[in-house]
Amino acid sequence: MRTILFHDKVTALIALGLVIVLLAFVPAQLPRMWLYPLARQLAVAKIAYQTRDMAVYETPHFIIKYTAADADAVAMLATAAEAAYGPVTQALKYEPAEKTLLLVYPDRRQLNQAFGWSGDQSAMGVYWGGVIQILSPRVWLKAGESTEEFIHKGPMVHEFTHLVFDHMTSGNYTRWFTEGLAQYMEYRANGYEWLTPRNKLTGKLYTMAELDENFDNLPEQSLAYREALAAVRYIAEVHGEDKLMAIIADLKKGRSTEAAITGVLGMDYQAFEQAWQRWAVTNMKNYDEK
């Protein structure tokens, strides 16, 4: 533990020093994308230090930190984490250079507290600052459900996609696109879709302008997420996954989400909006109330 703690402190100091030097001496027009990886590295080091007293379990690609309450669940967590690694990295053709830090909170109160959320938040996992943080499967898995159920319904593929995509693009993306991509990877790997009575795609939908500008504050979040998946699935299934990867490549170069999509697909943004919405009506499932 002492060695890990020393490494965390040194990493934090190095990252902070680099950020300060760059801010002091580089031209003012330096793209945000150049500094973003350094800020993310600093955030990882800070979180690693703050959680230095948690138990640690390492896998080939993850450093899992957990409390005593989840000692019996750590094998399940490790299996699910590694099960997510291959499908995501193979699909996106990118592997993080270092092991991913994965924090496991024993209850919803502590997860909410870590992010300053109100008590009505119900997320099972969060990606932030280079770290995946999830709610213990003990809290929400039903009695008798297996590791396979956790892999299928749990947040690992979703959150790990966020992390890989964030590393690939240095944070240059809109919220709806990263959420759509994360859900697409879940759908691709496990066949999982988030369906609710309120996210049917046959009624009034949010516009692309609303998704671009205000994704996290839209009143019906399940619908916003469903639309994000529909838009990304439309790109991958109608135009091909090579076009999806080309859009991601443009994001890596610093282009906006709108410019990347319109440039790669050869259609304006309004035409893209109309096309994926029409496609979604006949090709996407809706919640079955029977």
Backbone bond lengths (Angstrom), bond angles and torsions (degrees), N, CA, C in turn:
res aa  C-N    CA-C-N  psi(-1)  N-CA   C-N-CA  omega(-1)  CA-C   N-CA-C  phi
1 M - - - 1.456 - - 1.521 111.36 -
2 R 1.336 117.38 -36.03 1.458 120.56 -179.04 1.529 110.93 -64.95
3 T 1.347 115.57 -38.76 1.466 119.41 178.99 1.522 110.64 -64.74
4 I 1.314 116.60 -43.26 1.461 120.64 179.09 1.518 109.91 -63.30
5 L 1.302 117.05 -42.68 1.452 121.49 -178.92 1.527 110.17 -62.21
6 F 1.337 117.65 -44.33 1.458 121.62 179.10 1.527 110.09 -61.16
7 H 1.329 115.62 -44.22 1.469 120.02 179.60 1.514 111.03 -60.93
8 D 1.356 117.07 -42.07 1.457 120.96 179.49 1.524 111.05 -60.46
9 K 1.343 116.41 -44.04 1.457 120.08 -178.66 1.525 111.05 -64.93
10 V 1.333 116.17 -45.16 1.461 120.06 -179.18 1.524 110.57 -63.08
11 T 1.339 116.20 -44.50 1.461 120.15 179.58 1.518 110.96 -60.00
12 A 1.330 116.22 -44.23 1.460 120.31 179.92 1.522 111.12 -61.58
13 L 1.337 116.67 -44.05 1.459 120.57 -179.33 1.525 111.44 -65.51
14 I 1.327 116.39 -42.63 1.464 119.94 179.15 1.526 110.67 -62.81
15 A 1.344 115.85 -47.57 1.463 119.56 -178.94 1.521 110.96 -61.94
16 L 1.334 116.42 -44.35 1.460 120.21 179.80 1.524 110.29 -62.72
17 G 1.340 116.43 -42.80 1.458 120.09 179.62 1.512 112.21 -61.84
18 L 1.329 116.49 -42.20 1.458 120.24 179.48 1.519 111.69 -63.86
19 V 1.335 116.19 -42.32 1.462 119.70 178.89 1.517 110.50 -61.61
20 I 1.339 117.27 -44.86 1.463 121.21 -179.19 1.525 110.82 -62.67
21 V 1.337 116.57 -44.73 1.466 120.44 -179.93 1.526 111.00 -61.70
22 L 1.325 115.97 -45.41 1.457 119.21 -179.02 1.521 111.82 -64.12
23 L 1.322 116.04 -43.03 1.455 119.75 179.66 1.522 111.32 -63.51
24 A 1.333 116.99 -31.90 1.459 120.90 -176.32 1.522 113.12 -80.27
25 F 1.343 117.69 -32.27 1.455 119.16 -168.14 1.526 115.98 -118.25
26 V 1.333 118.07 -16.76 1.463 117.54 -177.53 1.516 109.96 -86.36
27 P 1.335 117.68 160.34 1.459 120.89 179.20 1.517 111.88 -59.54
28 A 1.312 115.76 151.74 1.465 120.96 -176.16 1.510 111.98 -64.15
29 Q 1.349 117.14 -26.94 1.464 119.95 -177.26 1.524 113.74 -83.46
30 L 1.346 116.72 6.58 1.464 119.00 179.35 1.519 110.05 -54.22
31 P 1.327 118.07 126.68 1.466 120.01 -177.90 1.524 112.23 -58.26
32 R 1.318 114.55 142.64 1.464 120.75 177.26 1.521 110.87 -55.51
33 M 1.318 116.58 -32.75 1.461 121.05 -176.80 1.519 112.16 -60.78
34 W 1.335 118.76 -26.81 1.455 120.72 -178.42 1.519 111.64 -72.33
35 L 1.329 116.11 -33.08 1.461 120.24 -178.09 1.527 112.47 -89.40
36 Y 1.321 116.16 -21.78 1.464 120.58 -174.28 1.527 113.08 -56.11
37 P 1.337 120.57 -47.42 1.472 119.52 -179.99 1.524 113.11 -59.94
38 L 1.328 117.53 -33.46 1.462 120.22 178.54 1.523 110.85 -69.24
39 A 1.332 115.98 -41.20 1.461 119.51 177.16 1.522 110.81 -63.81
40 R 1.328 116.74 -38.80 1.467 120.55 178.58 1.527 110.56 -65.39
41 Q 1.324 117.22 -41.00 1.458 120.95 178.36 1.525 110.68 -61.93
42 L 1.313 116.47 -40.22 1.459 120.70 177.66 1.522 110.89 -64.20
43 A 1.347 116.61 -41.17 1.465 120.51 179.02 1.524 111.20 -63.38
44 V 1.331 117.15 -41.47 1.470 120.66 178.34 1.521 110.40 -61.74
45 A 1.331 116.87 -45.58 1.461 120.68 -179.53 1.525 111.20 -62.63
46 K 1.329 116.28 -39.51 1.466 120.26 179.30 1.524 110.96 -64.10
47 I 1.333 116.51 -46.63 1.463 120.27 -178.97 1.524 110.61 -66.18
48 A 1.325 117.01 -39.27 1.467 120.38 177.74 1.528 110.62 -60.70
49 Y 1.305 116.52 -39.83 1.469 120.60 178.83 1.533 110.89 -68.15
50 Q 1.326 116.38 -43.26 1.466 120.55 -178.62 1.526 111.88 -64.07
51 T 1.314 117.41 -25.69 1.472 121.62 -177.78 1.530 111.31 -107.25
52 R 1.327 116.72 24.96 1.468 121.50 -174.80 1.518 113.47 -63.77
53 D 1.341 118.15 -20.55 1.461 120.53 -177.93 1.523 113.09 -90.84
54 M 1.323 117.84 -3.71 1.459 120.53 178.59 1.526 109.99 -76.79
55 A 1.328 116.05 153.55 1.464 120.77 175.33 1.526 109.23 -67.37
56 V 1.334 116.24 152.51 1.464 121.35 -175.50 1.527 110.42 -125.46
57 Y 1.334 115.17 135.90 1.466 122.10 174.41 1.525 106.70 -134.92
58 E 1.317 117.55 123.96 1.463 120.81 -177.71 1.524 111.57 -106.96
59 T 1.328 114.80 141.71 1.457 123.13 172.71 1.532 106.86 -118.24
60 P 1.311 118.88 179.20 1.469 118.88 179.71 1.530 114.44 -56.55
61 H 1.337 117.69 -28.30 1.465 119.69 -174.28 1.526 114.57 -127.69
62 F 1.323 118.50 -0.87 1.462 121.10 -175.55 1.525 111.55 -136.07
63 I 1.330 115.53 148.98 1.460 123.26 167.72 1.522 106.08 -112.32
64 I 1.316 116.36 107.65 1.461 121.64 -175.84 1.524 109.08 -96.50
65 K 1.328 116.44 125.20 1.456 121.54 175.65 1.525 108.42 -112.60
66 Y 1.332 116.38 134.31 1.454 120.63 -173.12 1.524 109.61 -151.26
67 T 1.331 115.68 167.85 1.458 121.42 176.98 1.526 109.62 -98.90
68 A 1.327 115.54 171.24 1.467 120.47 -178.81 1.522 111.74 -58.36
69 A 1.329 116.89 -29.25 1.463 120.52 -178.79 1.525 112.10 -61.60
70 D 1.331 117.44 -24.30 1.463 120.92 -177.01 1.522 113.40 -108.69
71 A 1.324 116.76 18.02 1.468 119.77 179.33 1.525 111.44 -58.24
72 D 1.330 116.49 -37.20 1.466 119.86 -178.92 1.529 112.54 -78.37
73 A 1.336 116.82 -14.29 1.465 120.21 -176.98 1.521 112.87 -101.28
74 V 1.334 117.21 -5.04 1.465 119.08 -172.56 1.531 112.22 -65.01
75 A 1.320 118.41 -32.41 1.467 120.23 177.92 1.529 110.50 -64.74
76 M 1.338 116.53 -40.61 1.460 121.05 176.52 1.526 110.48 -62.74
77 L 1.332 116.32 -43.75 1.457 121.10 179.83 1.527 111.09 -62.03
78 A 1.329 115.84 -42.74 1.461 120.59 -179.83 1.526 111.11 -63.78
79 T 1.324 116.07 -43.25 1.465 120.40 179.62 1.522 111.14 -62.99
80 A 1.335 116.46 -44.27 1.463 120.76 -179.40 1.526 111.44 -66.14
81 A 1.320 116.51 -39.33 1.465 120.07 179.64 1.525 110.77 -63.23
82 E 1.320 116.48 -47.92 1.460 119.62 -179.58 1.528 111.60 -68.46
83 A 1.338 116.61 -30.83 1.468 119.96 177.29 1.525 111.01 -66.15
84 A 1.329 117.21 -28.31 1.465 121.12 178.95 1.523 111.97 -79.14
85 Y 1.317 116.50 -28.05 1.466 120.80 -170.69 1.536 112.81 -61.47
86 G 1.318 116.68 -51.93 1.459 120.44 -175.47 1.518 114.06 -61.46
87 P 1.345 118.68 -54.71 1.461 119.74 -178.51 1.527 113.79 -57.12
88 V 1.333 117.12 -39.51 1.468 120.08 -177.30 1.523 111.11 -73.12
89 T 1.330 117.30 -48.97 1.466 119.29 -177.20 1.526 112.07 -68.08
90 Q 1.320 116.79 -33.26 1.463 119.21 178.21 1.523 111.16 -70.36
91 A 1.335 116.56 -41.14 1.463 119.88 -179.54 1.525 111.60 -67.42
92 L 1.334 116.67 -40.97 1.465 120.74 -176.85 1.527 112.96 -92.21
93 K 1.338 116.17 -5.63 1.471 121.39 177.25 1.526 111.98 56.26
94 Y 1.319 114.68 46.13 1.475 119.97 179.80 1.520 108.91 -154.76
95 E 1.333 116.19 136.04 1.455 121.95 175.23 1.527 109.43 -123.62
96 P 1.330 118.01 128.75 1.468 119.95 176.58 1.524 110.87 -57.68
97 A 1.320 116.02 145.36 1.465 120.69 -176.71 1.524 112.16 -70.36
98 E 1.330 117.05 -28.54 1.457 121.34 -177.16 1.526 110.51 -122.50
99 K 1.317 115.61 165.63 1.463 120.00 175.87 1.527 110.16 -63.62
100 T 1.321 115.29 146.26 1.459 121.75 -179.70 1.519 110.56 -86.89
101 L 1.324 116.12 132.27 1.460 121.28 176.03 1.525 109.01 -80.85
102 L 1.332 116.18 124.79 1.462 123.44 -178.75 1.524 108.68 -123.10
103 L 1.332 116.77 115.08 1.464 121.94 178.96 1.516 109.62 -101.26
104 V 1.333 116.24 137.68 1.464 121.81 -179.37 1.523 108.54 -118.40
105 Y 1.330 116.29 119.54 1.463 121.31 179.27 1.526 109.59 -95.28
106 P 1.337 117.82 135.70 1.464 120.83 -173.67 1.520 114.54 -74.07
107 D 1.337 117.64 -18.21 1.464 119.89 179.18 1.523 109.43 -152.77
108 R 1.326 115.07 166.78 1.464 120.92 -176.03 1.527 111.93 -66.85
109 R 1.313 116.95 -32.71 1.464 120.26 -179.33 1.521 110.68 -60.58
110 Q 1.322 116.85 -44.76 1.459 119.78 -177.76 1.527 112.05 -70.93
111 L 1.331 117.27 -34.97 1.464 119.88 175.54 1.522 110.13 -64.62
112 N 1.336 116.39 -46.79 1.460 120.24 178.92 1.521 111.17 -61.91
113 Q 1.330 116.08 -40.46 1.457 121.15 -179.19 1.531 111.25 -62.87
114 A 1.320 116.50 -37.36 1.468 120.72 -178.95 1.521 111.94 -62.47
115 F 1.337 116.83 -28.32 1.461 120.63 -178.06 1.524 113.17 -111.09
116 G 1.337 116.87 3.97 1.455 119.88 179.75 1.509 113.30 68.91
117 W 1.341 116.30 29.65 1.458 120.47 -179.01 1.518 110.98 -84.28
118 S 1.329 114.37 159.38 1.456 120.25 172.42 1.522 109.17 -77.24
119 G 1.317 116.12 168.03 1.462 120.86 -174.92 1.505 114.88 -68.58
120 D 1.352 118.00 -12.55 1.464 118.92 -176.47 1.533 112.89 -90.78
121 Q 1.326 117.92 2.69 1.457 120.27 176.47 1.529 109.66 -72.75
122 S 1.334 116.40 142.15 1.467 118.95 -175.47 1.524 112.69 -130.93
123 A 1.320 117.89 24.46 1.464 120.79 -179.05 1.520 110.88 -64.96
124 M 1.335 116.06 143.33 1.466 121.23 174.74 1.518 111.45 -91.88
125 G 1.322 116.84 -17.54 1.454 119.83 -179.02 1.510 111.34 -162.30
126 V 1.336 115.02 158.48 1.459 121.65 -179.17 1.524 108.47 -144.50
127 Y 1.316 115.91 138.48 1.467 120.13 167.10 1.519 107.78 -107.25
128 W 1.320 116.43 126.32 1.466 120.28 177.34 1.518 109.56 -154.92
129 G 1.325 116.10 134.87 1.452 121.18 173.04 1.510 115.09 58.01
130 G 1.337 117.27 35.70 1.452 120.08 177.43 1.515 115.20 82.74
131 V 1.336 117.31 5.86 1.469 122.09 -176.05 1.524 109.63 -127.84
132 I 1.336 116.63 139.31 1.461 122.15 172.85 1.520 108.23 -96.42
133 Q 1.328 116.31 130.02 1.459 121.25 -179.86 1.528 107.79 -128.43
134 I 1.328 116.45 124.15 1.459 120.01 -173.84 1.525 111.32 -129.46
135 L 1.322 113.61 159.79 1.456 121.64 174.28 1.524 109.02 -84.00
136 S 1.317 116.74 137.41 1.461 120.92 -179.98 1.528 111.12 -52.75
137 P 1.325 117.83 134.81 1.467 120.01 177.09 1.522 112.53 -62.35
138 R 1.331 117.78 -19.53 1.471 120.28 177.67 1.522 111.26 -59.79
139 V 1.336 116.07 -28.72 1.463 120.90 -173.86 1.521 111.68 -74.36
140 W 1.325 116.73 -35.91 1.461 117.95 -171.23 1.529 115.51 -121.28
141 L 1.320 119.03 -17.07 1.465 118.77 175.03 1.522 110.09 -68.62
142 K 1.308 116.67 139.74 1.457 120.27 178.16 1.523 110.13 -76.64
143 A 1.307 115.48 155.38 1.467 120.53 -179.66 1.523 110.25 -55.84
144 G 1.318 115.96 131.17 1.454 120.83 178.10 1.510 114.98 89.19
145 E 1.341 117.92 -10.24 1.462 119.55 179.12 1.526 109.89 -72.67
146 S 1.308 115.44 146.10 1.459 121.82 -169.00 1.525 112.64 -100.33
147 T 1.334 113.79 179.66 1.462 120.28 174.29 1.520 110.73 -59.02
148 E 1.334 116.62 -36.94 1.465 120.04 179.14 1.525 111.15 -61.48
149 E 1.328 116.76 -37.51 1.466 120.27 177.33 1.522 110.27 -65.78
150 F 1.321 116.85 -39.89 1.458 120.63 178.66 1.525 110.72 -65.00
151 I 1.319 116.61 -40.79 1.463 120.28 177.62 1.525 110.30 -62.61
152 H 1.328 116.78 -42.34 1.466 121.62 -176.58 1.524 112.34 -72.34
153 K 1.333 117.69 -44.89 1.463 121.26 -172.87 1.520 113.89 -101.71
154 G 1.326 117.12 -13.31 1.455 120.77 -175.23 1.522 113.24 -77.48
155 P 1.334 116.54 177.41 1.468 121.31 -171.70 1.525 115.79 -92.26
156 M 1.331 119.28 3.85 1.458 119.28 -168.55 1.529 113.55 -65.35
157 V 1.321 118.83 -47.56 1.464 119.97 -179.98 1.523 110.04 -61.46
158 H 1.316 115.95 -43.92 1.464 121.76 -178.55 1.527 111.08 -59.56
159 E 1.327 116.31 -53.98 1.467 119.83 -175.23 1.525 111.80 -70.79
160 F 1.322 117.67 -35.68 1.459 119.19 178.86 1.529 110.73 -68.19
161 T 1.333 117.18 -33.36 1.466 119.90 174.02 1.517 110.53 -60.57
162 H 1.344 116.59 -44.89 1.466 119.74 176.85 1.527 110.61 -54.60
163 L 1.330 116.23 -45.66 1.462 120.23 -177.51 1.527 111.47 -63.76
164 V 1.320 116.95 -48.75 1.464 120.38 -178.20 1.529 110.58 -62.51
165 F 1.319 117.05 -45.61 1.467 121.92 179.88 1.526 110.84 -62.80
166 D 1.317 116.47 -38.84 1.461 121.48 178.19 1.528 110.71 -62.80
167 H 1.326 116.19 -42.43 1.465 120.15 177.35 1.532 110.88 -65.63
168 M 1.314 116.93 -40.42 1.462 120.55 -177.54 1.521 112.43 -64.16
169 T 1.325 116.65 -38.75 1.467 121.59 -170.26 1.519 113.88 -107.93
170 S 1.323 117.80 -0.57 1.473 121.85 -176.88 1.523 111.70 53.21
171 G 1.337 115.10 39.90 1.463 120.41 174.58 1.511 115.12 78.89
172 N 1.322 118.49 9.43 1.463 121.25 -177.15 1.531 110.75 -90.85
173 Y 1.327 116.33 83.22 1.460 121.03 -179.81 1.519 109.03 -164.87
174 T 1.324 114.80 161.59 1.460 120.25 173.64 1.524 109.04 -88.33
175 R 1.325 115.88 158.58 1.459 120.56 -178.56 1.517 111.01 -62.37
176 W 1.321 117.78 -42.05 1.465 118.27 -176.49 1.527 110.79 -64.20
177 F 1.344 117.35 -35.42 1.461 118.68 -176.72 1.522 111.28 -69.67
178 T 1.329 118.00 -42.65 1.468 118.75 179.71 1.523 111.29 -67.60
179 E 1.341 117.44 -34.85 1.469 119.42 177.06 1.523 111.06 -70.88
180 G 1.318 116.80 -37.65 1.458 119.25 176.27 1.516 111.96 -64.67
181 L 1.329 116.40 -41.87 1.462 120.52 179.48 1.523 111.29 -65.97
182 A 1.335 117.42 -42.32 1.467 120.90 179.74 1.523 111.03 -62.15
183 Q 1.332 116.81 -40.90 1.464 119.91 177.49 1.529 111.16 -69.09
184 Y 1.323 116.30 -35.64 1.463 119.26 178.67 1.519 110.66 -64.11
185 M 1.324 117.42 -39.82 1.461 120.37 177.42 1.533 110.82 -64.84
186 E 1.340 116.96 -38.44 1.472 120.41 175.17 1.522 110.36 -61.44
187 Y 1.318 115.44 -46.27 1.464 120.98 -179.34 1.528 110.35 -63.39
188 R 1.305 115.93 -42.53 1.462 122.04 -178.31 1.526 111.41 -67.20
189 A 1.337 116.79 -40.79 1.465 120.94 -175.54 1.522 113.12 -83.54
190 N 1.345 116.36 -40.39 1.468 120.49 -170.48 1.522 114.63 -124.60
191 G 1.327 117.47 -4.17 1.459 119.83 -176.87 1.511 113.47 71.65
192 Y 1.335 116.85 16.59 1.470 120.15 -175.51 1.530 111.09 -86.27
193 E 1.348 115.95 137.19 1.461 122.85 173.48 1.523 109.05 -135.86
194 W 1.324 116.70 141.23 1.463 122.34 177.64 1.530 107.90 -90.08
195 L 1.333 116.07 103.84 1.458 122.18 -177.92 1.517 110.11 -114.75
196 T 1.321 116.48 131.12 1.463 121.96 176.65 1.527 108.52 -136.97
197 P 1.342 117.76 163.98 1.463 119.29 176.41 1.528 112.84 -61.94
198 R 1.330 117.53 -18.91 1.459 121.44 -173.85 1.534 113.64 -102.56
199 N 1.322 118.04 3.43 1.471 117.14 179.31 1.530 113.10 -119.55
200 K 1.319 115.70 31.52 1.463 119.60 174.87 1.531 109.90 -67.36
201 L 1.322 116.10 143.46 1.457 121.22 -175.95 1.523 112.98 -96.54
202 T 1.325 116.07 12.32 1.464 120.51 -178.48 1.522 112.60 -97.56
203 G 1.332 117.68 -5.26 1.458 121.49 -179.80 1.517 111.85 -105.57
204 K 1.324 115.84 -154.46 1.467 121.49 179.27 1.526 109.26 -71.01
205 L 1.323 115.71 131.45 1.457 121.09 -176.83 1.524 111.04 -112.85
206 Y 1.309 115.21 158.86 1.457 120.06 171.01 1.525 108.95 -70.49
207 T 1.322 116.31 147.76 1.460 120.84 177.99 1.527 110.19 -81.11
208 M 1.327 116.49 165.13 1.456 119.96 176.03 1.517 110.56 -61.72
209 A 1.325 117.18 -36.02 1.465 119.88 178.35 1.523 110.48 -60.93
210 E 1.331 116.94 -41.04 1.466 120.37 178.65 1.526 111.24 -67.58
211 L 1.324 116.82 -41.36 1.463 119.96 178.51 1.524 110.89 -65.09
212 D 1.321 116.94 -40.34 1.463 121.15 -178.85 1.527 112.26 -67.25
213 E 1.316 116.00 -43.32 1.463 120.22 -167.64 1.520 114.49 -95.58
214 N 1.331 117.45 -22.49 1.467 117.43 -169.58 1.521 112.43 -145.88
215 F 1.316 118.08 32.50 1.460 122.23 -170.13 1.526 112.90 -52.10
216 D 1.318 117.88 -50.33 1.467 121.22 -173.65 1.520 113.76 -71.96
217 N 1.318 117.44 -15.34 1.463 120.40 -176.81 1.520 113.42 -107.97
218 L 1.314 117.64 5.07 1.463 119.75 177.75 1.526 109.27 -67.53
219 P 1.330 118.04 138.53 1.476 121.23 -172.45 1.523 114.27 -58.71
220 E 1.331 117.58 -39.84 1.459 120.30 -178.51 1.527 108.94 -105.88
221 Q 1.328 115.47 90.47 1.456 120.35 -175.15 1.529 112.68 -65.55
222 S 1.324 117.36 -34.95 1.465 118.66 -179.34 1.526 111.10 -63.44
223 L 1.335 117.07 -34.30 1.464 120.59 177.63 1.527 110.63 -71.84
224 A 1.323 117.00 -41.85 1.467 120.41 178.34 1.529 110.32 -59.27
225 Y 1.330 116.46 -43.81 1.465 120.50 178.57 1.528 111.06 -65.40
226 R 1.320 116.48 -40.73 1.466 120.12 -179.12 1.530 110.71 -64.26
227 E 1.317 116.19 -40.71 1.460 119.74 177.60 1.526 111.24 -64.69
228 A 1.325 116.14 -39.02 1.464 119.97 178.94 1.525 110.50 -60.54
229 L 1.331 116.52 -44.15 1.462 119.96 176.88 1.523 110.86 -62.68
230 A 1.330 116.64 -43.61 1.466 120.12 -178.59 1.525 111.08 -59.12
231 A 1.325 116.98 -43.00 1.463 120.78 -178.57 1.527 111.16 -64.72
232 V 1.334 117.03 -42.53 1.467 120.23 -179.40 1.524 110.69 -71.62
233 R 1.330 116.98 -40.87 1.470 119.13 177.21 1.521 111.02 -62.49
234 Y 1.317 116.78 -39.30 1.471 120.16 177.36 1.529 110.25 -57.59
235 I 1.325 116.58 -46.62 1.470 119.99 179.36 1.529 110.30 -58.91
236 A 1.339 116.09 -49.81 1.464 120.89 -174.12 1.522 112.68 -69.71
237 E 1.334 117.38 -39.99 1.459 120.52 -172.28 1.524 113.61 -89.85
238 V 1.327 117.20 -27.23 1.469 119.89 179.57 1.529 110.95 -94.34
239 H 1.312 116.70 -46.26 1.468 120.70 -177.06 1.528 112.36 -94.33
240 G 1.334 116.73 -20.78 1.459 120.43 177.60 1.519 112.87 107.97
241 E 1.324 115.30 148.26 1.464 119.54 -179.30 1.525 112.16 -65.58
242 D 1.335 117.38 -23.03 1.464 118.97 175.63 1.521 110.76 -64.85
243 K 1.334 117.26 -33.60 1.465 120.78 176.80 1.530 110.58 -71.65
244 L 1.320 116.60 -37.51 1.464 119.68 175.98 1.524 109.70 -61.01
245 M 1.318 117.03 -44.20 1.463 120.45 178.84 1.529 111.31 -67.04
246 A 1.319 117.45 -32.38 1.466 120.41 177.39 1.527 110.77 -67.22
247 I 1.325 116.42 -36.99 1.468 120.21 175.74 1.523 109.86 -63.37
248 I 1.324 116.44 -44.81 1.463 120.47 178.08 1.530 110.30 -61.67
249 A 1.323 117.17 -39.00 1.465 120.76 178.00 1.528 111.08 -61.90
250 D 1.339 116.75 -37.64 1.464 120.03 177.22 1.527 111.32 -68.40
251 L 1.327 116.78 -36.87 1.466 119.80 176.07 1.524 110.11 -62.93
252 K 1.320 117.08 -38.32 1.469 121.41 177.21 1.525 111.35 -60.90
253 K 1.328 116.56 -29.44 1.468 121.03 179.91 1.525 112.45 -83.23
254 G 1.340 116.83 -4.86 1.457 119.87 177.65 1.511 115.05 101.45
255 R 1.322 118.18 3.24 1.459 120.01 178.84 1.524 110.24 -74.03
256 S 1.315 116.61 154.62 1.460 120.98 177.97 1.521 109.68 -72.28
257 T 1.337 116.07 162.13 1.461 120.10 178.42 1.519 110.68 -59.69
258 E 1.331 116.95 -44.80 1.465 120.36 -179.90 1.524 111.14 -61.99
259 A 1.322 117.18 -46.17 1.469 120.38 -178.92 1.525 111.25 -64.64
260 A 1.325 116.66 -38.60 1.465 120.38 179.69 1.523 110.78 -65.00
261 I 1.328 117.10 -46.02 1.465 121.13 -178.44 1.521 111.04 -65.24
262 T 1.323 117.05 -49.86 1.468 119.65 -176.83 1.527 111.44 -66.24
263 G 1.325 116.88 -37.53 1.459 119.95 179.91 1.516 112.79 -67.40
264 V 1.324 116.78 -43.92 1.468 120.77 -177.47 1.526 111.63 -73.92
265 L 1.333 117.13 -41.09 1.468 120.24 -176.00 1.520 112.84 -85.36
266 G 1.331 117.45 -15.83 1.457 120.40 178.87 1.510 113.37 70.00
267 M 1.321 117.50 34.21 1.463 122.05 176.39 1.515 108.72 -141.94
268 D 1.333 116.86 153.70 1.457 117.82 178.70 1.531 109.82 -75.50
269 Y 1.318 116.12 169.43 1.465 121.25 -171.54 1.522 111.82 -66.46
270 Q 1.327 116.89 -35.79 1.461 120.05 178.50 1.527 110.48 -66.78
271 A 1.318 116.78 -40.67 1.466 120.23 177.79 1.524 110.58 -64.83
272 F 1.330 116.97 -39.22 1.465 121.04 176.25 1.523 110.41 -60.71
273 E 1.318 117.10 -45.49 1.462 121.59 179.66 1.523 110.96 -59.13
274 Q 1.307 116.85 -48.35 1.459 121.12 -179.20 1.525 111.33 -65.26
275 A 1.321 117.04 -37.26 1.465 121.04 -176.76 1.521 111.84 -68.34
276 W 1.340 117.96 -47.33 1.466 117.97 -177.84 1.524 110.98 -70.43
277 Q 1.337 117.66 -31.64 1.461 119.48 178.54 1.524 111.19 -67.39
278 R 1.323 117.46 -41.62 1.472 120.50 176.42 1.522 110.28 -63.95
279 W 1.312 116.80 -44.72 1.461 121.66 -179.16 1.517 111.02 -61.66
280 A 1.325 117.12 -40.50 1.463 121.68 -175.65 1.525 112.19 -64.02
281 V 1.321 117.38 -33.99 1.464 120.97 -177.44 1.524 111.10 -59.09
282 T 1.307 117.77 -38.50 1.465 120.77 -175.96 1.530 113.95 -102.66
283 N 1.320 117.91 -10.53 1.467 119.69 -174.29 1.527 115.27 -119.02
284 M 1.327 117.61 -6.56 1.464 120.86 -179.45 1.524 109.97 -111.03
285 K 1.321 116.28 141.73 1.460 121.12 176.13 1.524 110.53 -68.77
286 N 1.321 115.43 155.22 1.457 121.83 169.30 1.521 108.66 -123.04
287 Y 1.303 116.16 159.84 1.460 121.63 -179.31 1.523 110.09 -60.14
288 D 1.317 116.17 131.38 1.460 122.27 178.68 1.519 108.20 -98.32
289 E 1.327 116.68 114.28 1.462 121.20 -175.41 1.522 112.69 -84.75
290 K 1.312 118.99 1.03 1.468 120.94 -179.73 1.516 110.78 -70.49
